Amino acid sequence: MAKKGFKFEVSGKVQGVFFRQTTIGEAKKLGLVGWVRNDASGTVQGEAQGPDAQADSLKDWLQHKGSPGSRIDRCDITNERSLTQLDYGDFEQRS
């Protein structure tokens, strides 16, 4: 099964609306690993890794859906790459 990873940064109303917790739930539901955190600039940043189709599903979720109460103005996907192995064992919140 092909795997990929990517980093993301989501801007808009994404802090104080359970965006991180909802992202963790969505990523785990999809079987992805990685991390998510609030940034001091007001964005939510993270990295996700896992099977191609599931990673694409999370990208779509980050770009268009988000948590209830959030407003996504922009979602930058960077460092998208193919992986032979995953760097994380779970999807977690970081400080």
Phi and psi restraints in degrees (range 20) as a CNS / XPLOR table:
assign (resid 1 and name C) (resid 2 and name N)
       (resid 2 and name CA) (resid 2 and name C) 1.0 -71.5 20.0 2
assign (resid 2 and name N) (resid 2 and name CA)
       (resid 2 and name C) (resid 3 and name N) 1.0 139.6 20.0 2
assign (resid 2 and name C) (resid 3 and name N)
       (resid 3 and name CA) (resid 3 and name C) 1.0 -122.6 20.0 2
assign (resid 3 and name N) (resid 3 and name CA)
       (resid 3 and name C) (resid 4 and name N) 1.0 152.4 20.0 2
assign (resid 3 and name C) (resid 4 and name N)
       (resid 4 and name CA) (resid 4 and name C) 1.0 -143.1 20.0 2
assign (resid 4 and name N) (resid 4 and name CA)
       (resid 4 and name C) (resid 5 and name N) 1.0 165.2 20.0 2
assign (resid 4 and name C) (resid 5 and name N)
       (resid 5 and name CA) (resid 5 and name C) 1.0 -137.4 20.0 2
assign (resid 5 and name N) (resid 5 and name CA)
       (resid 5 and name C) (resid 6 and name N) 1.0 157.6 20.0 2
assign (resid 5 and name C) (resid 6 and name N)
       (resid 6 and name CA) (resid 6 and name C) 1.0 -158.8 20.0 2
assign (resid 6 and name N) (resid 6 and name CA)
       (resid 6 and name C) (resid 7 and name N) 1.0 156.6 20.0 2
assign (resid 6 and name C) (resid 7 and name N)
       (resid 7 and name CA) (resid 7 and name C) 1.0 -103.6 20.0 2
assign (resid 7 and name N) (resid 7 and name CA)
       (resid 7 and name C) (resid 8 and name N) 1.0 154.2 20.0 2
assign (resid 7 and name C) (resid 8 and name N)
       (resid 8 and name CA) (resid 8 and name C) 1.0 -141.7 20.0 2
assign (resid 8 and name N) (resid 8 and name CA)
       (resid 8 and name C) (resid 9 and name N) 1.0 153.2 20.0 2
assign (resid 8 and name C) (resid 9 and name N)
       (resid 9 and name CA) (resid 9 and name C) 1.0 -141.3 20.0 2
assign (resid 9 and name N) (resid 9 and name CA)
       (resid 9 and name C) (resid 10 and name N) 1.0 120.9 20.0 2
assign (resid 9 and name C) (resid 10 and name N)
       (resid 10 and name CA) (resid 10 and name C) 1.0 -111.5 20.0 2
assign (resid 10 and name N) (resid 10 and name CA)
       (resid 10 and name C) (resid 11 and name N) 1.0 128.6 20.0 2
assign (resid 10 and name C) (resid 11 and name N)
       (resid 11 and name CA) (resid 11 and name C) 1.0 -113.2 20.0 2
assign (resid 11 and name N) (resid 11 and name CA)
       (resid 11 and name C) (resid 12 and name N) 1.0 154.3 20.0 2
assign (resid 11 and name C) (resid 12 and name N)
       (resid 12 and name CA) (resid 12 and name C) 1.0 131.0 20.0 2
assign (resid 12 and name N) (resid 12 and name CA)
       (resid 12 and name C) (resid 13 and name N) 1.0 -148.1 20.0 2
assign (resid 12 and name C) (resid 13 and name N)
       (resid 13 and name CA) (resid 13 and name C) 1.0 -90.5 20.0 2
assign (resid 13 and name N) (resid 13 and name CA)
       (resid 13 and name C) (resid 14 and name N) 1.0 85.5 20.0 2
assign (resid 13 and name C) (resid 14 and name N)
       (resid 14 and name CA) (resid 14 and name C) 1.0 -126.0 20.0 2
assign (resid 14 and name N) (resid 14 and name CA)
       (resid 14 and name C) (resid 15 and name N) 1.0 -0.8 20.0 2
assign (resid 14 and name C) (resid 15 and name N)
       (resid 15 and name CA) (resid 15 and name C) 1.0 -112.9 20.0 2
assign (resid 15 and name N) (resid 15 and name CA)
       (resid 15 and name C) (resid 16 and name N) 1.0 140.4 20.0 2
assign (resid 15 and name C) (resid 16 and name N)
       (resid 16 and name CA) (resid 16 and name C) 1.0 81.7 20.0 2
assign (resid 16 and name N) (resid 16 and name CA)
       (resid 16 and name C) (resid 17 and name N) 1.0 12.5 20.0 2
assign (resid 16 and name C) (resid 17 and name N)
       (resid 17 and name CA) (resid 17 and name C) 1.0 -128.8 20.0 2
assign (resid 17 and name N) (resid 17 and name CA)
       (resid 17 and name C) (resid 18 and name N) 1.0 26.3 20.0 2
assign (resid 17 and name C) (resid 18 and name N)
       (resid 18 and name CA) (resid 18 and name C) 1.0 60.8 20.0 2
assign (resid 18 and name N) (resid 18 and name CA)
       (resid 18 and name C) (resid 19 and name N) 1.0 28.4 20.0 2
assign (resid 18 and name C) (resid 19 and name N)
       (resid 19 and name CA) (resid 19 and name C) 1.0 -63.9 20.0 2
assign (resid 19 and name N) (resid 19 and name CA)
       (resid 19 and name C) (resid 20 and name N) 1.0 -44.5 20.0 2
assign (resid 19 and name C) (resid 20 and name N)
       (resid 20 and name CA) (resid 20 and name C) 1.0 -62.9 20.0 2
assign (resid 20 and name N) (resid 20 and name CA)
       (resid 20 and name C) (resid 21 and name N) 1.0 -48.0 20.0 2
assign (resid 20 and name C) (resid 21 and name N)
       (resid 21 and name CA) (resid 21 and name C) 1.0 -62.9 20.0 2
assign (resid 21 and name N) (resid 21 and name CA)
       (resid 21 and name C) (resid 22 and name N) 1.0 -40.4 20.0 2
assign (resid 21 and name C) (resid 22 and name N)
       (resid 22 and name CA) (resid 22 and name C) 1.0 -68.9 20.0 2
assign (resid 22 and name N) (resid 22 and name CA)
       (resid 22 and name C) (resid 23 and name N) 1.0 -36.0 20.0 2
assign (resid 22 and name C) (resid 23 and name N)
       (resid 23 and name CA) (resid 23 and name C) 1.0 -63.2 20.0 2
assign (resid 23 and name N) (resid 23 and name CA)
       (resid 23 and name C) (resid 24 and name N) 1.0 -42.8 20.0 2
assign (resid 23 and name C) (resid 24 and name N)
       (resid 24 and name CA) (resid 24 and name C) 1.0 -60.2 20.0 2
assign (resid 24 and name N) (resid 24 and name CA)
       (resid 24 and name C) (resid 25 and name N) 1.0 -46.5 20.0 2
assign (resid 24 and name C) (resid 25 and name N)
       (resid 25 and name CA) (resid 25 and name C) 1.0 -61.1 20.0 2
assign (resid 25 and name N) (resid 25 and name CA)
       (resid 25 and name C) (resid 26 and name N) 1.0 -43.6 20.0 2
assign (resid 25 and name C) (resid 26 and name N)
       (resid 26 and name CA) (resid 26 and name C) 1.0 -65.5 20.0 2
assign (resid 26 and name N) (resid 26 and name CA)
       (resid 26 and name C) (resid 27 and name N) 1.0 -43.8 20.0 2
assign (resid 26 and name C) (resid 27 and name N)
       (resid 27 and name CA) (resid 27 and name C) 1.0 -63.3 20.0 2
assign (resid 27 and name N) (resid 27 and name CA)
       (resid 27 and name C) (resid 28 and name N) 1.0 -44.0 20.0 2
assign (resid 27 and name C) (resid 28 and name N)
       (resid 28 and name CA) (resid 28 and name C) 1.0 -65.7 20.0 2
assign (resid 28 and name N) (resid 28 and name CA)
       (resid 28 and name C) (resid 29 and name N) 1.0 -39.4 20.0 2
assign (resid 28 and name C) (resid 29 and name N)
       (resid 29 and name CA) (resid 29 and name C) 1.0 -59.4 20.0 2
assign (resid 29 and name N) (resid 29 and name CA)
       (resid 29 and name C) (resid 30 and name N) 1.0 -34.7 20.0 2
assign (resid 29 and name C) (resid 30 and name N)
       (resid 30 and name CA) (resid 30 and name C) 1.0 -85.4 20.0 2
assign (resid 30 and name N) (resid 30 and name CA)
       (resid 30 and name C) (resid 31 and name N) 1.0 -5.8 20.0 2
assign (resid 30 and name C) (resid 31 and name N)
       (resid 31 and name CA) (resid 31 and name C) 1.0 79.5 20.0 2
assign (resid 31 and name N) (resid 31 and name CA)
       (resid 31 and name C) (resid 32 and name N) 1.0 28.2 20.0 2
assign (resid 31 and name C) (resid 32 and name N)
       (resid 32 and name CA) (resid 32 and name C) 1.0 -98.0 20.0 2
assign (resid 32 and name N) (resid 32 and name CA)
       (resid 32 and name C) (resid 33 and name N) 1.0 159.6 20.0 2
assign (resid 32 and name C) (resid 33 and name N)
       (resid 33 and name CA) (resid 33 and name C) 1.0 -122.9 20.0 2
assign (resid 33 and name N) (resid 33 and name CA)
       (resid 33 and name C) (resid 34 and name N) 1.0 160.5 20.0 2
assign (resid 33 and name C) (resid 34 and name N)
       (resid 34 and name CA) (resid 34 and name C) 1.0 146.7 20.0 2
assign (resid 34 and name N) (resid 34 and name CA)
       (resid 34 and name C) (resid 35 and name N) 1.0 -146.2 20.0 2
assign (resid 34 and name C) (resid 35 and name N)
       (resid 35 and name CA) (resid 35 and name C) 1.0 -156.1 20.0 2
assign (resid 35 and name N) (resid 35 and name CA)
       (resid 35 and name C) (resid 36 and name N) 1.0 164.5 20.0 2
assign (resid 35 and name C) (resid 36 and name N)
       (resid 36 and name CA) (resid 36 and name C) 1.0 -147.4 20.0 2
assign (resid 36 and name N) (resid 36 and name CA)
       (resid 36 and name C) (resid 37 and name N) 1.0 147.2 20.0 2
assign (resid 36 and name C) (resid 37 and name N)
       (resid 37 and name CA) (resid 37 and name C) 1.0 -155.1 20.0 2
assign (resid 37 and name N) (resid 37 and name CA)
       (resid 37 and name C) (resid 38 and name N) 1.0 157.2 20.0 2
assign (resid 37 and name C) (resid 38 and name N)
       (resid 38 and name CA) (resid 38 and name C) 1.0 -80.1 20.0 2
assign (resid 38 and name N) (resid 38 and name CA)
       (resid 38 and name C) (resid 39 and name N) 1.0 142.3 20.0 2
assign (resid 38 and name C) (resid 39 and name N)
       (resid 39 and name CA) (resid 39 and name C) 1.0 -106.5 20.0 2
assign (resid 39 and name N) (resid 39 and name CA)
       (resid 39 and name C) (resid 40 and name N) 1.0 150.3 20.0 2
assign (resid 39 and name C) (resid 40 and name N)
       (resid 40 and name CA) (resid 40 and name C) 1.0 -59.9 20.0 2
assign (resid 40 and name N) (resid 40 and name CA)
       (resid 40 and name C) (resid 41 and name N) 1.0 -21.7 20.0 2
assign (resid 40 and name C) (resid 41 and name N)
       (resid 41 and name CA) (resid 41 and name C) 1.0 -77.1 20.0 2
assign (resid 41 and name N) (resid 41 and name CA)
       (resid 41 and name C) (resid 42 and name N) 1.0 -5.7 20.0 2
assign (resid 41 and name C) (resid 42 and name N)
       (resid 42 and name CA) (resid 42 and name C) 1.0 98.9 20.0 2
assign (resid 42 and name N) (resid 42 and name CA)
       (resid 42 and name C) (resid 43 and name N) 1.0 2.0 20.0 2
assign (resid 42 and name C) (resid 43 and name N)
       (resid 43 and name CA) (resid 43 and name C) 1.0 -96.9 20.0 2
assign (resid 43 and name N) (resid 43 and name CA)
       (resid 43 and name C) (resid 44 and name N) 1.0 171.3 20.0 2
assign (resid 43 and name C) (resid 44 and name N)
       (resid 44 and name CA) (resid 44 and name C) 1.0 -114.6 20.0 2
assign (resid 44 and name N) (resid 44 and name CA)
       (resid 44 and name C) (resid 45 and name N) 1.0 128.6 20.0 2
assign (resid 44 and name C) (resid 45 and name N)
       (resid 45 and name CA) (resid 45 and name C) 1.0 -120.2 20.0 2
assign (resid 45 and name N) (resid 45 and name CA)
       (resid 45 and name C) (resid 46 and name N) 1.0 157.7 20.0 2
assign (resid 45 and name C) (resid 46 and name N)
       (resid 46 and name CA) (resid 46 and name C) 1.0 -176.9 20.0 2
assign (resid 46 and name N) (resid 46 and name CA)
       (resid 46 and name C) (resid 47 and name N) 1.0 -176.3 20.0 2
assign (resid 46 and name C) (resid 47 and name N)
       (resid 47 and name CA) (resid 47 and name C) 1.0 -142.1 20.0 2
assign (resid 47 and name N) (resid 47 and name CA)
       (resid 47 and name C) (resid 48 and name N) 1.0 137.6 20.0 2
assign (resid 47 and name C) (resid 48 and name N)
       (resid 48 and name CA) (resid 48 and name C) 1.0 -129.2 20.0 2
assign (resid 48 and name N) (resid 48 and name CA)
       (resid 48 and name C) (resid 49 and name N) 1.0 145.3 20.0 2
assign (resid 48 and name C) (resid 49 and name N)
       (resid 49 and name CA) (resid 49 and name C) 1.0 -142.7 20.0 2
assign (resid 49 and name N) (resid 49 and name CA)
       (resid 49 and name C) (resid 50 and name N) 1.0 145.9 20.0 2
assign (resid 49 and name C) (resid 50 and name N)
       (resid 50 and name CA) (resid 50 and name C) 1.0 158.7 20.0 2
assign (resid 50 and name N) (resid 50 and name CA)
       (resid 50 and name C) (resid 51 and name N) 1.0 -165.6 20.0 2
assign (resid 50 and name C) (resid 51 and name N)
       (resid 51 and name CA) (resid 51 and name C) 1.0 -58.0 20.0 2
assign (resid 51 and name N) (resid 51 and name CA)
       (resid 51 and name C) (resid 52 and name N) 1.0 144.2 20.0 2
assign (resid 51 and name C) (resid 52 and name N)
       (resid 52 and name CA) (resid 52 and name C) 1.0 -49.2 20.0 2
assign (resid 52 and name N) (resid 52 and name CA)
       (resid 52 and name C) (resid 53 and name N) 1.0 -54.1 20.0 2
assign (resid 52 and name C) (resid 53 and name N)
       (resid 53 and name CA) (resid 53 and name C) 1.0 -63.2 20.0 2
assign (resid 53 and name N) (resid 53 and name CA)
       (resid 53 and name C) (resid 54 and name N) 1.0 -40.1 20.0 2
assign (resid 53 and name C) (resid 54 and name N)
       (resid 54 and name CA) (resid 54 and name C) 1.0 -69.8 20.0 2
assign (resid 54 and name N) (resid 54 and name CA)
       (resid 54 and name C) (resid 55 and name N) 1.0 -38.1 20.0 2
assign (resid 54 and name C) (resid 55 and name N)
       (resid 55 and name CA) (resid 55 and name C) 1.0 -63.0 20.0 2
assign (resid 55 and name N) (resid 55 and name CA)
       (resid 55 and name C) (resid 56 and name N) 1.0 -41.3 20.0 2
assign (resid 55 and name C) (resid 56 and name N)
       (resid 56 and name CA) (resid 56 and name C) 1.0 -63.6 20.0 2
assign (resid 56 and name N) (resid 56 and name CA)
       (resid 56 and name C) (resid 57 and name N) 1.0 -36.2 20.0 2
assign (resid 56 and name C) (resid 57 and name N)
       (resid 57 and name CA) (resid 57 and name C) 1.0 -63.7 20.0 2
assign (resid 57 and name N) (resid 57 and name CA)
       (resid 57 and name C) (resid 58 and name N) 1.0 -41.7 20.0 2
assign (resid 57 and name C) (resid 58 and name N)
       (resid 58 and name CA) (resid 58 and name C) 1.0 -67.4 20.0 2
assign (resid 58 and name N) (resid 58 and name CA)
       (resid 58 and name C) (resid 59 and name N) 1.0 -39.4 20.0 2
assign (resid 58 and name C) (resid 59 and name N)
       (resid 59 and name CA) (resid 59 and name C) 1.0 -57.2 20.0 2
assign (resid 59 and name N) (resid 59 and name CA)
       (resid 59 and name C) (resid 60 and name N) 1.0 -46.7 20.0 2
assign (resid 59 and name C) (resid 60 and name N)
       (resid 60 and name CA) (resid 60 and name C) 1.0 -60.9 20.0 2
assign (resid 60 and name N) (resid 60 and name CA)
       (resid 60 and name C) (resid 61 and name N) 1.0 -43.4 20.0 2
assign (resid 60 and name C) (resid 61 and name N)
       (resid 61 and name CA) (resid 61 and name C) 1.0 -61.1 20.0 2
assign (resid 61 and name N) (resid 61 and name CA)
       (resid 61 and name C) (resid 62 and name N) 1.0 -44.8 20.0 2
assign (resid 61 and name C) (resid 62 and name N)
       (resid 62 and name CA) (resid 62 and name C) 1.0 -64.9 20.0 2
assign (resid 62 and name N) (resid 62 and name CA)
       (resid 62 and name C) (resid 63 and name N) 1.0 -35.7 20.0 2
assign (resid 62 and name C) (resid 63 and name N)
       (resid 63 and name CA) (resid 63 and name C) 1.0 -80.7 20.0 2
assign (resid 63 and name N) (resid 63 and name CA)
       (resid 63 and name C) (resid 64 and name N) 1.0 -29.8 20.0 2
assign (resid 63 and name C) (resid 64 and name N)
       (resid 64 and name CA) (resid 64 and name C) 1.0 -126.1 20.0 2
assign (resid 64 and name N) (resid 64 and name CA)
       (resid 64 and name C) (resid 65 and name N) 1.0 -18.5 20.0 2
assign (resid 64 and name C) (resid 65 and name N)
       (resid 65 and name CA) (resid 65 and name C) 1.0 -117.1 20.0 2
assign (resid 65 and name N) (resid 65 and name CA)
       (resid 65 and name C) (resid 66 and name N) 1.0 -71.9 20.0 2
assign (resid 65 and name C) (resid 66 and name N)
       (resid 66 and name CA) (resid 66 and name C) 1.0 72.3 20.0 2
assign (resid 66 and name N) (resid 66 and name CA)
       (resid 66 and name C) (resid 67 and name N) 1.0 -167.3 20.0 2
assign (resid 66 and name C) (resid 67 and name N)
       (resid 67 and name CA) (resid 67 and name C) 1.0 -82.2 20.0 2
assign (resid 67 and name N) (resid 67 and name CA)
       (resid 67 and name C) (resid 68 and name N) 1.0 157.4 20.0 2
assign (resid 67 and name C) (resid 68 and name N)
       (resid 68 and name CA) (resid 68 and name C) 1.0 -58.8 20.0 2
assign (resid 68 and name N) (resid 68 and name CA)
       (resid 68 and name C) (resid 69 and name N) 1.0 135.1 20.0 2
assign (resid 68 and name C) (resid 69 and name N)
       (resid 69 and name CA) (resid 69 and name C) 1.0 90.6 20.0 2
assign (resid 69 and name N) (resid 69 and name CA)
       (resid 69 and name C) (resid 70 and name N) 1.0 -11.1 20.0 2
assign (resid 69 and name C) (resid 70 and name N)
       (resid 70 and name CA) (resid 70 and name C) 1.0 -85.3 20.0 2
assign (resid 70 and name N) (resid 70 and name CA)
       (resid 70 and name C) (resid 71 and name N) 1.0 161.7 20.0 2
assign (resid 70 and name C) (resid 71 and name N)
       (resid 71 and name CA) (resid 71 and name C) 1.0 -134.6 20.0 2
assign (resid 71 and name N) (resid 71 and name CA)
       (resid 71 and name C) (resid 72 and name N) 1.0 115.9 20.0 2
assign (resid 71 and name C) (resid 72 and name N)
       (resid 72 and name CA) (resid 72 and name C) 1.0 -94.0 20.0 2
assign (resid 72 and name N) (resid 72 and name CA)
       (resid 72 and name C) (resid 73 and name N) 1.0 112.9 20.0 2
assign (resid 72 and name C) (resid 73 and name N)
       (resid 73 and name CA) (resid 73 and name C) 1.0 -89.3 20.0 2
assign (resid 73 and name N) (resid 73 and name CA)
       (resid 73 and name C) (resid 74 and name N) 1.0 -32.3 20.0 2
assign (resid 73 and name C) (resid 74 and name N)
       (resid 74 and name CA) (resid 74 and name C) 1.0 -159.8 20.0 2
assign (resid 74 and name N) (resid 74 and name CA)
       (resid 74 and name C) (resid 75 and name N) 1.0 142.8 20.0 2
assign (resid 74 and name C) (resid 75 and name N)
       (resid 75 and name CA) (resid 75 and name C) 1.0 -135.4 20.0 2
assign (resid 75 and name N) (resid 75 and name CA)
       (resid 75 and name C) (resid 76 and name N) 1.0 110.9 20.0 2
assign (resid 75 and name C) (resid 76 and name N)
       (resid 76 and name CA) (resid 76 and name C) 1.0 -93.9 20.0 2
assign (resid 76 and name N) (resid 76 and name CA)
       (resid 76 and name C) (resid 77 and name N) 1.0 123.7 20.0 2
assign (resid 76 and name C) (resid 77 and name N)
       (resid 77 and name CA) (resid 77 and name C) 1.0 -104.9 20.0 2
assign (resid 77 and name N) (resid 77 and name CA)
       (resid 77 and name C) (resid 78 and name N) 1.0 122.9 20.0 2
assign (resid 77 and name C) (resid 78 and name N)
       (resid 78 and name CA) (resid 78 and name C) 1.0 -132.1 20.0 2
assign (resid 78 and name N) (resid 78 and name CA)
       (resid 78 and name C) (resid 79 and name N) 1.0 167.1 20.0 2
assign (resid 78 and name C) (resid 79 and name N)
       (resid 79 and name CA) (resid 79 and name C) 1.0 52.3 20.0 2
assign (resid 79 and name N) (resid 79 and name CA)
       (resid 79 and name C) (resid 80 and name N) 1.0 39.1 20.0 2
assign (resid 79 and name C) (resid 80 and name N)
       (resid 80 and name CA) (resid 80 and name C) 1.0 -73.4 20.0 2
assign (resid 80 and name N) (resid 80 and name CA)
       (resid 80 and name C) (resid 81 and name N) 1.0 129.0 20.0 2
assign (resid 80 and name C) (resid 81 and name N)
       (resid 81 and name CA) (resid 81 and name C) 1.0 -154.2 20.0 2
assign (resid 81 and name N) (resid 81 and name CA)
       (resid 81 and name C) (resid 82 and name N) 1.0 157.7 20.0 2
assign (resid 81 and name C) (resid 82 and name N)
       (resid 82 and name CA) (resid 82 and name C) 1.0 -80.3 20.0 2
assign (resid 82 and name N) (resid 82 and name CA)
       (resid 82 and name C) (resid 83 and name N) 1.0 147.3 20.0 2
assign (resid 82 and name C) (resid 83 and name N)
       (resid 83 and name CA) (resid 83 and name C) 1.0 -127.8 20.0 2
assign (resid 83 and name N) (resid 83 and name CA)
       (resid 83 and name C) (resid 84 and name N) 1.0 145.7 20.0 2
assign (resid 83 and name C) (resid 84 and name N)
       (resid 84 and name CA) (resid 84 and name C) 1.0 -96.7 20.0 2
assign (resid 84 and name N) (resid 84 and name CA)
       (resid 84 and name C) (resid 85 and name N) 1.0 -25.3 20.0 2
assign (resid 84 and name C) (resid 85 and name N)
       (resid 85 and name CA) (resid 85 and name C) 1.0 -145.8 20.0 2
assign (resid 85 and name N) (resid 85 and name CA)
       (resid 85 and name C) (resid 86 and name N) 1.0 158.0 20.0 2
assign (resid 85 and name C) (resid 86 and name N)
       (resid 86 and name CA) (resid 86 and name C) 1.0 -90.2 20.0 2
assign (resid 86 and name N) (resid 86 and name CA)
       (resid 86 and name C) (resid 87 and name N) 1.0 144.6 20.0 2
assign (resid 86 and name C) (resid 87 and name N)
       (resid 87 and name CA) (resid 87 and name C) 1.0 -90.7 20.0 2
assign (resid 87 and name N) (resid 87 and name CA)
       (resid 87 and name C) (resid 88 and name N) 1.0 -9.2 20.0 2
assign (resid 87 and name C) (resid 88 and name N)
       (resid 88 and name CA) (resid 88 and name C) 1.0 -128.5 20.0 2
assign (resid 88 and name N) (resid 88 and name CA)
       (resid 88 and name C) (resid 89 and name N) 1.0 158.9 20.0 2
assign (resid 88 and name C) (resid 89 and name N)
       (resid 89 and name CA) (resid 89 and name C) 1.0 -104.0 20.0 2
assign (resid 89 and name N) (resid 89 and name CA)
       (resid 89 and name C) (resid 90 and name N) 1.0 -11.4 20.0 2
assign (resid 89 and name C) (resid 90 and name N)
       (resid 90 and name CA) (resid 90 and name C) 1.0 -155.9 20.0 2
assign (resid 90 and name N) (resid 90 and name CA)
       (resid 90 and name C) (resid 91 and name N) 1.0 177.0 20.0 2
assign (resid 90 and name C) (resid 91 and name N)
       (resid 91 and name CA) (resid 91 and name C) 1.0 -111.5 20.0 2
assign (resid 91 and name N) (resid 91 and name CA)
       (resid 91 and name C) (resid 92 and name N) 1.0 122.1 20.0 2
assign (resid 91 and name C) (resid 92 and name N)
       (resid 92 and name CA) (resid 92 and name C) 1.0 -135.3 20.0 2
assign (resid 92 and name N) (resid 92 and name CA)
       (resid 92 and name C) (resid 93 and name N) 1.0 163.7 20.0 2
assign (resid 92 and name C) (resid 93 and name N)
       (resid 93 and name CA) (resid 93 and name C) 1.0 -90.7 20.0 2
assign (resid 93 and name N) (resid 93 and name CA)
       (resid 93 and name C) (resid 94 and name N) 1.0 135.9 20.0 2
assign (resid 93 and name C) (resid 94 and name N)
       (resid 94 and name CA) (resid 94 and name C) 1.0 -114.6 20.0 2
assign (resid 94 and name N) (resid 94 and name CA)
       (resid 94 and name C) (resid 95 and name N) 1.0 158.7 20.0 2
